[in-house]
Amino acid sequence: MNQDHALGGLVIGLLGGAVLGAFIFSVSGSLDLGFGMLLILIVALASAAIGWFAGPAIMNWREQNRKPLSKRKEYRNIVDGQISESIDTKGAVEKTRIFKVDLFRLGGNSLLFFAIGAYCLFLTWYQGINVWIYFVIFFAFLTIFNITKIVLNADKSVEIKTNGFEHKSKSGVRFIDWKEVEYIWDKYERIQYSLFPIRHVHIVKLELRDGVSIKLDRNLKNIGTLANLLHEGITRIQLPIAISGLQRGATIDFIILKLNEKGITFNNKSISWQDIEKIIVKRSGVSIQKTGKNWTSWAIIKGEDLPNLRLFALLANEFTKVE
């Protein structure tokens, strides 16, 4: 049993059961407070138990119904638009789009935290209970923190164009052709229990051939869409070059991993394509499954550690099954 999935199911079940128990208590109207709290506790514990066992089952079902690489939209966009006869493609992304600071999220958070802090300040004055002042300080800090993010990122933007993208920052404006990008890393982590997000991180890092690094994060609106467009544009340019290199017997370097027509090398160990049953590619990382070893993985690599993840997936798909 996957303990992370079980724990997630338990927490979701606990919260959902507590809400359901409170709803039943409020609707009944015939129970006193003591029995009402007991009802909420029983329903919450029962739901938590169901979630503990249902969580892994649901996640396993999702994994089994995961689309193969050839049917996944983010990869089909690259393959369908690729002109294999010409390495020098004119454009990688058909539509232009601009991404700026996420004023809706950051501004909304600032307004919400300010309102809660102001309400706590009112309670401090109205009730005369000094403990509320700690909440005032906490929410005031969150308000200032989000406003600072808006100010620091106000002049940042990324505009996707046909043959590259324009990056605007405090240091100026620079147009970057897709060919200038050597590596792209994508770190994605989202932990959410029921309706409550606990942690959400999405960072895209680009390394250019001249040594310049660019870091983009959730301070930009729709960072997920921006990441997909960057991956698509960069991979469409790099894919035919990499395939041509493989056909000549070259090895493609992914920094922590190397790939050629014989197989994959990772952490000073190698595996041939014939010994690989399948490779599972997720946004969070890659799992390489060895033939006859379904209960374990030959290698597990975090997505944030493997550059050009989509290029790797498409190249590996030429030799073995990729999901």
TORKOL-4160 file (C-alpha; in steps of 0.2 Angstrom, whole numbers, padded with zeros to 4 digits, m for minus):
323
<pt num="1" X="0000" Y="0000" Z="0000"/>
<pt num="2" X="0007" Y="0017" Z="m0005"/>
<pt num="3" X="0007" Y="0027" Z="0012"/>
<pt num="4" X="0007" Y="0044" Z="0004"/>
<pt num="5" X="m0009" Y="0039" Z="m0006"/>
<pt num="6" X="m0017" Y="0031" Z="0010"/>
<pt num="7" X="m0013" Y="0047" Z="0021"/>
<pt num="8" X="m0020" Y="0058" Z="0008"/>
<pt num="9" X="m0036" Y="0048" Z="0008"/>
<pt num="10" X="m0037" Y="0048" Z="0027"/>
<pt num="11" X="m0035" Y="0067" Z="0028"/>
<pt num="12" X="m0048" Y="0070" Z="0014"/>
<pt num="13" X="m0060" Y="0057" Z="0022"/>
<pt num="14" X="m0057" Y="0065" Z="0039"/>
<pt num="15" X="m0061" Y="0082" Z="0033"/>
<pt num="16" X="m0076" Y="0077" Z="0022"/>
<pt num="17" X="m0083" Y="0066" Z="0036"/>
<pt num="18" X="m0082" Y="0081" Z="0049"/>
<pt num="19" X="m0091" Y="0092" Z="0036"/>
<pt num="20" X="m0104" Y="0079" Z="0033"/>
<pt num="21" X="m0107" Y="0075" Z="0052"/>
<pt num="22" X="m0109" Y="0094" Z="0055"/>
<pt num="23" X="m0122" Y="0095" Z="0041"/>
<pt num="24" X="m0132" Y="0080" Z="0048"/>
<pt num="25" X="m0131" Y="0088" Z="0065"/>
<pt num="26" X="m0137" Y="0105" Z="0059"/>
<pt num="27" X="m0151" Y="0097" Z="0049"/>
<pt num="28" X="m0157" Y="0086" Z="0063"/>
<pt num="29" X="m0160" Y="0099" Z="0075"/>
<pt num="30" X="m0165" Y="0087" Z="0089"/>
<pt num="31" X="m0148" Y="0082" Z="0096"/>
<pt num="32" X="m0139" Y="0092" Z="0110"/>
<pt num="33" X="m0121" Y="0098" Z="0108"/>
<pt num="34" X="m0113" Y="0083" Z="0116"/>
<pt num="35" X="m0122" Y="0070" Z="0105"/>
<pt num="36" X="m0119" Y="0082" Z="0090"/>
<pt num="37" X="m0100" Y="0082" Z="0093"/>
<pt num="38" X="m0100" Y="0063" Z="0095"/>
<pt num="39" X="m0109" Y="0061" Z="0079"/>
<pt num="40" X="m0097" Y="0072" Z="0070"/>
<pt num="41" X="m0082" Y="0062" Z="0077"/>
<pt num="42" X="m0090" Y="0045" Z="0072"/>
<pt num="43" X="m0094" Y="0051" Z="0054"/>
<pt num="44" X="m0076" Y="0058" Z="0053"/>
<pt num="45" X="m0067" Y="0043" Z="0059"/>
<pt num="46" X="m0078" Y="0031" Z="0048"/>
<pt num="47" X="m0074" Y="0042" Z="0032"/>
<pt num="48" X="m0056" Y="0043" Z="0037"/>
<pt num="49" X="m0055" Y="0024" Z="0038"/>
<pt num="50" X="m0064" Y="0023" Z="0020"/>
<pt num="51" X="m0051" Y="0036" Z="0014"/>
<pt num="52" X="m0037" Y="0026" Z="0020"/>
<pt num="53" X="m0041" Y="0011" Z="0010"/>
<pt num="54" X="m0049" Y="0020" Z="m0005"/>
<pt num="55" X="m0035" Y="0032" Z="m0008"/>
<pt num="56" X="m0022" Y="0019" Z="m0014"/>
<pt num="57" X="m0035" Y="0010" Z="m0024"/>
<pt num="58" X="m0041" Y="0026" Z="m0033"/>
<pt num="59" X="m0023" Y="0032" Z="m0037"/>
<pt num="60" X="m0019" Y="0014" Z="m0044"/>
<pt num="61" X="m0034" Y="0015" Z="m0055"/>
<pt num="62" X="m0028" Y="0032" Z="m0061"/>
<pt num="63" X="m0011" Y="0025" Z="m0065"/>
<pt num="64" X="m0018" Y="0010" Z="m0075"/>
<pt num="65" X="m0029" Y="0022" Z="m0085"/>
<pt num="66" X="m0015" Y="0034" Z="m0089"/>
<pt num="67" X="m0013" Y="0037" Z="m0108"/>
<pt num="68" X="0002" Y="0031" Z="m0117"/>
<pt num="69" X="0014" Y="0044" Z="m0123"/>
<pt num="70" X="0008" Y="0043" Z="m0141"/>
<pt num="71" X="m0010" Y="0049" Z="m0136"/>
<pt num="72" X="m0005" Y="0062" Z="m0123"/>
<pt num="73" X="m0009" Y="0080" Z="m0130"/>
<pt num="74" X="0007" Y="0088" Z="m0124"/>
<pt num="75" X="0018" Y="0076" Z="m0134"/>
<pt num="76" X="0006" Y="0075" Z="m0149"/>
<pt num="77" X="0008" Y="0094" Z="m0151"/>
<pt num="78" X="0027" Y="0092" Z="m0153"/>
<pt num="79" X="0026" Y="0076" Z="m0165"/>
<pt num="80" X="0012" Y="0083" Z="m0176"/>
<pt num="81" X="0021" Y="0099" Z="m0178"/>
<pt num="82" X="0038" Y="0092" Z="m0182"/>
<pt num="83" X="0045" Y="0093" Z="m0199"/>
<pt num="84" X="0057" Y="0078" Z="m0200"/>
<pt num="85" X="0064" Y="0083" Z="m0217"/>
<pt num="86" X="0071" Y="0099" Z="m0210"/>
<pt num="87" X="0081" Y="0102" Z="m0194"/>
<pt num="88" X="0079" Y="0121" Z="m0196"/>
<pt num="89" X="0061" Y="0123" Z="m0192"/>
<pt num="90" X="0054" Y="0141" Z="m0195"/>
<pt num="91" X="0043" Y="0141" Z="m0180"/>
<pt num="92" X="0039" Y="0129" Z="m0165"/>
<pt num="93" X="0023" Y="0138" Z="m0158"/>
<pt num="94" X="0010" Y="0144" Z="m0169"/>
<pt num="95" X="0001" Y="0156" Z="m0157"/>
<pt num="96" X="0009" Y="0171" Z="m0148"/>
<pt num="97" X="0004" Y="0174" Z="m0130"/>
<pt num="98" X="0010" Y="0185" Z="m0115"/>
<pt num="99" X="0012" Y="0180" Z="m0097"/>
<pt num="100" X="0013" Y="0193" Z="m0083"/>
<pt num="101" X="0013" Y="0193" Z="m0064"/>
<pt num="102" X="m0002" Y="0184" Z="m0057"/>
<pt num="103" X="m0011" Y="0200" Z="m0050"/>
<pt num="104" X="m0028" Y="0190" Z="m0047"/>
<pt num="105" X="m0020" Y="0177" Z="m0036"/>
<pt num="106" X="m0007" Y="0188" Z="m0027"/>
<pt num="107" X="m0019" Y="0203" Z="m0026"/>
<pt num="108" X="m0033" Y="0192" Z="m0020"/>
<pt num="109" X="m0023" Y="0184" Z="m0007"/>
<pt num="110" X="m0017" Y="0201" Z="m0001"/>
<pt num="111" X="m0035" Y="0207" Z="0001"/>
<pt num="112" X="m0040" Y="0191" Z="0010"/>
<pt num="113" X="m0026" Y="0192" Z="0022"/>
<pt num="114" X="m0029" Y="0211" Z="0025"/>
<pt num="115" X="m0047" Y="0208" Z="0028"/>
<pt num="116" X="m0044" Y="0193" Z="0041"/>
<pt num="117" X="m0031" Y="0204" Z="0049"/>
<pt num="118" X="m0043" Y="0219" Z="0051"/>
<pt num="119" X="m0056" Y="0207" Z="0058"/>
<pt num="120" X="m0044" Y="0200" Z="0071"/>
<pt num="121" X="m0039" Y="0218" Z="0075"/>
<pt num="122" X="m0058" Y="0222" Z="0078"/>
<pt num="123" X="m0059" Y="0207" Z="0089"/>
<pt num="124" X="m0044" Y="0213" Z="0099"/>
<pt num="125" X="m0053" Y="0230" Z="0102"/>
<pt num="126" X="m0071" Y="0223" Z="0104"/>
<pt num="127" X="m0067" Y="0208" Z="0116"/>
<pt num="128" X="m0052" Y="0215" Z="0124"/>
<pt num="129" X="m0043" Y="0199" Z="0122"/>
<pt num="130" X="m0025" Y="0202" Z="0118"/>
<pt num="131" X="m0022" Y="0185" Z="0110"/>
<pt num="132" X="m0030" Y="0191" Z="0094"/>
<pt num="133" X="m0015" Y="0203" Z="0091"/>
<pt num="134" X="m0004" Y="0188" Z="0086"/>
<pt num="135" X="m0016" Y="0184" Z="0072"/>
<pt num="136" X="m0016" Y="0202" Z="0067"/>
<pt num="137" X="0003" Y="0202" Z="0066"/>
<pt num="138" X="0003" Y="0185" Z="0056"/>
<pt num="139" X="m0010" Y="0191" Z="0043"/>
<pt num="140" X="m0001" Y="0208" Z="0042"/>
<pt num="141" X="0015" Y="0199" Z="0037"/>
<pt num="142" X="0006" Y="0188" Z="0024"/>
<pt num="143" X="m0002" Y="0204" Z="0017"/>
<pt num="144" X="0015" Y="0213" Z="0015"/>
<pt num="145" X="0023" Y="0197" Z="0009"/>
<pt num="146" X="0011" Y="0195" Z="m0006"/>
<pt num="147" X="0011" Y="0214" Z="m0010"/>
<pt num="148" X="0030" Y="0213" Z="m0010"/>
<pt num="149" X="0029" Y="0199" Z="m0023"/>
<pt num="150" X="0018" Y="0210" Z="m0034"/>
<pt num="151" X="0030" Y="0224" Z="m0033"/>
<pt num="152" X="0046" Y="0213" Z="m0037"/>
<pt num="153" X="0037" Y="0204" Z="m0051"/>
<pt num="154" X="0028" Y="0219" Z="m0059"/>
<pt num="155" X="0040" Y="0222" Z="m0073"/>
<pt num="156" X="0043" Y="0203" Z="m0077"/>
<pt num="157" X="0034" Y="0195" Z="m0092"/>
<pt num="158" X="0037" Y="0181" Z="m0105"/>
<pt num="159" X="0029" Y="0183" Z="m0122"/>
<pt num="160" X="0029" Y="0167" Z="m0133"/>
<pt num="161" X="0032" Y="0170" Z="m0151"/>
<pt num="162" X="0033" Y="0159" Z="m0166"/>
<pt num="163" X="0052" Y="0157" Z="m0166"/>
<pt num="164" X="0056" Y="0160" Z="m0148"/>
<pt num="165" X="0051" Y="0170" Z="m0133"/>
<pt num="166" X="0054" Y="0188" Z="m0126"/>
<pt num="167" X="0059" Y="0188" Z="m0108"/>
<pt num="168" X="0057" Y="0205" Z="m0099"/>
<pt num="169" X="0065" Y="0207" Z="m0082"/>
<pt num="170" X="0073" Y="0221" Z="m0071"/>
<pt num="171" X="0089" Y="0218" Z="m0082"/>
<pt num="172" X="0080" Y="0222" Z="m0098"/>
<pt num="173" X="0071" Y="0214" Z="m0112"/>
<pt num="174" X="0079" Y="0200" Z="m0122"/>
<pt num="175" X="0072" Y="0190" Z="m0136"/>
<pt num="176" X="0078" Y="0172" Z="m0135"/>
<pt num="177" X="0077" Y="0160" Z="m0150"/>
<pt num="178" X="0072" Y="0142" Z="m0147"/>
<pt num="179" X="0089" Y="0137" Z="m0153"/>
<pt num="180" X="0098" Y="0147" Z="m0139"/>
<pt num="181" X="0090" Y="0136" Z="m0126"/>
<pt num="182" X="0101" Y="0121" Z="m0121"/>
<pt num="183" X="0091" Y="0114" Z="m0106"/>
<pt num="184" X="0074" Y="0116" Z="m0098"/>
<pt num="185" X="0070" Y="0110" Z="m0080"/>
<pt num="186" X="0053" Y="0109" Z="m0074"/>
<pt num="187" X="0049" Y="0107" Z="m0055"/>
<pt num="188" X="0031" Y="0103" Z="m0050"/>
<pt num="189" X="0024" Y="0098" Z="m0034"/>
<pt num="190" X="0007" Y="0100" Z="m0028"/>
<pt num="191" X="0000" Y="0093" Z="m0011"/>
<pt num="192" X="m0018" Y="0096" Z="m0008"/>
<pt num="193" X="m0030" Y="0088" Z="0005"/>
<pt num="194" X="m0048" Y="0090" Z="0000"/>
<pt num="195" X="m0051" Y="0108" Z="m0005"/>
<pt num="196" X="m0036" Y="0115" Z="0005"/>
<pt num="197" X="m0019" Y="0117" Z="m0005"/>
<pt num="198" X="m0005" Y="0113" Z="0007"/>
<pt num="199" X="0010" Y="0116" Z="m0005"/>
<pt num="200" X="0010" Y="0121" Z="m0023"/>
<pt num="201" X="0027" Y="0123" Z="m0032"/>
<pt num="202" X="0030" Y="0126" Z="m0050"/>
<pt num="203" X="0047" Y="0132" Z="m0056"/>
<pt num="204" X="0054" Y="0132" Z="m0074"/>
<pt num="205" X="0072" Y="0134" Z="m0076"/>
<pt num="206" X="0080" Y="0138" Z="m0093"/>
<pt num="207" X="0099" Y="0137" Z="m0097"/>
<pt num="208" X="0105" Y="0146" Z="m0112"/>
<pt num="209" X="0120" Y="0141" Z="m0123"/>
<pt num="210" X="0129" Y="0157" Z="m0118"/>
<pt num="211" X="0128" Y="0152" Z="m0099"/>
<pt num="212" X="0113" Y="0163" Z="m0094"/>
<pt num="213" X="0100" Y="0155" Z="m0083"/>
<pt num="214" X="0082" Y="0161" Z="m0082"/>
<pt num="215" X="0070" Y="0156" Z="m0068"/>
<pt num="216" X="0051" Y="0157" Z="m0069"/>
<pt num="217" X="0039" Y="0152" Z="m0056"/>
<pt num="218" X="0020" Y="0154" Z="m0050"/>
<pt num="219" X="0022" Y="0173" Z="m0048"/>
<pt num="220" X="0018" Y="0173" Z="m0067"/>
<pt num="221" X="0000" Y="0169" Z="m0071"/>
<pt num="222" X="m0004" Y="0152" Z="m0079"/>
<pt num="223" X="0014" Y="0146" Z="m0076"/>
<pt num="224" X="0008" Y="0128" Z="m0081"/>
<pt num="225" X="0002" Y="0134" Z="m0098"/>
<pt num="226" X="0018" Y="0144" Z="m0100"/>
<pt num="227" X="0029" Y="0129" Z="m0096"/>
<pt num="228" X="0020" Y="0118" Z="m0109"/>
<pt num="229" X="0023" Y="0131" Z="m0122"/>
<pt num="230" X="0041" Y="0132" Z="m0118"/>
<pt num="231" X="0043" Y="0113" Z="m0118"/>
<pt num="232" X="0034" Y="0112" Z="m0134"/>
<pt num="233" X="0044" Y="0126" Z="m0143"/>
<pt num="234" X="0061" Y="0120" Z="m0137"/>
<pt num="235" X="0058" Y="0101" Z="m0140"/>
<pt num="236" X="0052" Y="0104" Z="m0158"/>
<pt num="237" X="0069" Y="0111" Z="m0162"/>
<pt num="238" X="0079" Y="0099" Z="m0152"/>
<pt num="239" X="0070" Y="0083" Z="m0157"/>
<pt num="240" X="0076" Y="0081" Z="m0176"/>
<pt num="241" X="0094" Y="0086" Z="m0171"/>
<pt num="242" X="0094" Y="0072" Z="m0157"/>
<pt num="243" X="0086" Y="0059" Z="m0169"/>
<pt num="244" X="0099" Y="0063" Z="m0182"/>
<pt num="245" X="0113" Y="0061" Z="m0169"/>
<pt num="246" X="0106" Y="0045" Z="m0163"/>
<pt num="247" X="0105" Y="0038" Z="m0181"/>
<pt num="248" X="0124" Y="0043" Z="m0183"/>
<pt num="249" X="0128" Y="0033" Z="m0167"/>
<pt num="250" X="0129" Y="0048" Z="m0155"/>
<pt num="251" X="0125" Y="0049" Z="m0137"/>
<pt num="252" X="0112" Y="0062" Z="m0131"/>
<pt num="253" X="0118" Y="0070" Z="m0115"/>
<pt num="254" X="0104" Y="0074" Z="m0102"/>
<pt num="255" X="0118" Y="0079" Z="m0089"/>
<pt num="256" X="0113" Y="0066" Z="m0076"/>
<pt num="257" X="0108" Y="0053" Z="m0089"/>
<pt num="258" X="0114" Y="0048" Z="m0106"/>
<pt num="259" X="0105" Y="0040" Z="m0120"/>
<pt num="260" X="0110" Y="0031" Z="m0136"/>
<pt num="261" X="0104" Y="0018" Z="m0148"/>
<pt num="262" X="0110" Y="0004" Z="m0136"/>
<pt num="263" X="0102" Y="0010" Z="m0120"/>
<pt num="264" X="0102" Y="0022" Z="m0105"/>
<pt num="265" X="0116" Y="0026" Z="m0093"/>
<pt num="266" X="0112" Y="0033" Z="m0076"/>
<pt num="267" X="0123" Y="0034" Z="m0060"/>
<pt num="268" X="0137" Y="0024" Z="m0068"/>
<pt num="269" X="0126" Y="0009" Z="m0073"/>
<pt num="270" X="0119" Y="0005" Z="m0090"/>
<pt num="271" X="0103" Y="m0004" Z="m0096"/>
<pt num="272" X="0100" Y="m0010" Z="m0114"/>
<pt num="273" X="0083" Y="m0006" Z="m0122"/>
<pt num="274" X="0080" Y="m0025" Z="m0123"/>
<pt num="275" X="0080" Y="m0025" Z="m0104"/>
<pt num="276" X="0068" Y="m0011" Z="m0102"/>
<pt num="277" X="0050" Y="m0016" Z="m0100"/>
<pt num="278" X="0043" Y="0002" Z="m0100"/>
<pt num="279" X="0047" Y="0019" Z="m0095"/>
<pt num="280" X="0034" Y="0029" Z="m0085"/>
<pt num="281" X="0035" Y="0048" Z="m0088"/>
<pt num="282" X="0026" Y="0060" Z="m0076"/>
<pt num="283" X="0027" Y="0078" Z="m0073"/>
<pt num="284" X="0035" Y="0074" Z="m0057"/>
<pt num="285" X="0048" Y="0062" Z="m0064"/>
<pt num="286" X="0053" Y="0046" Z="m0073"/>
<pt num="287" X="0053" Y="0028" Z="m0068"/>
<pt num="288" X="0062" Y="0015" Z="m0078"/>
<pt num="289" X="0055" Y="m0002" Z="m0076"/>
<pt num="290" X="0066" Y="m0017" Z="m0080"/>
<pt num="291" X="0059" Y="m0032" Z="m0088"/>
<pt num="292" X="0054" Y="m0045" Z="m0075"/>
<pt num="293" X="0055" Y="m0033" Z="m0061"/>
<pt num="294" X="0038" Y="m0026" Z="m0060"/>
<pt num="295" X="0039" Y="m0024" Z="m0041"/>
<pt num="296" X="0054" Y="m0012" Z="m0042"/>
<pt num="297" X="0061" Y="0001" Z="m0053"/>
<pt num="298" X="0079" Y="0001" Z="m0061"/>
<pt num="299" X="0079" Y="0020" Z="m0059"/>
<pt num="300" X="0068" Y="0033" Z="m0052"/>
<pt num="301" X="0073" Y="0051" Z="m0057"/>
<pt num="302" X="0064" Y="0067" Z="m0051"/>
<pt num="303" X="0057" Y="0078" Z="m0065"/>
<pt num="304" X="0067" Y="0093" Z="m0057"/>
<pt num="305" X="0083" Y="0084" Z="m0059"/>
<pt num="306" X="0081" Y="0078" Z="m0077"/>
<pt num="307" X="0083" Y="0092" Z="m0090"/>
<pt num="308" X="0073" Y="0091" Z="m0107"/>
<pt num="309" X="0061" Y="0079" Z="m0100"/>
<pt num="310" X="0050" Y="0079" Z="m0115"/>
<pt num="311" X="0064" Y="0077" Z="m0127"/>
<pt num="312" X="0070" Y="0062" Z="m0117"/>
<pt num="313" X="0052" Y="0054" Z="m0117"/>
<pt num="314" X="0051" Y="0056" Z="m0136"/>
<pt num="315" X="0068" Y="0049" Z="m0139"/>
<pt num="316" X="0065" Y="0034" Z="m0127"/>
<pt num="317" X="0048" Y="0031" Z="m0136"/>
<pt num="318" X="0058" Y="0027" Z="m0152"/>
<pt num="319" X="0066" Y="0011" Z="m0143"/>
<pt num="320" X="0054" Y="0006" Z="m0130"/>
<pt num="321" X="0037" Y="0008" Z="m0122"/>
<pt num="322" X="0034" Y="0025" Z="m0114"/>
<pt num="323" X="0019" Y="0029" Z="m0103"/>
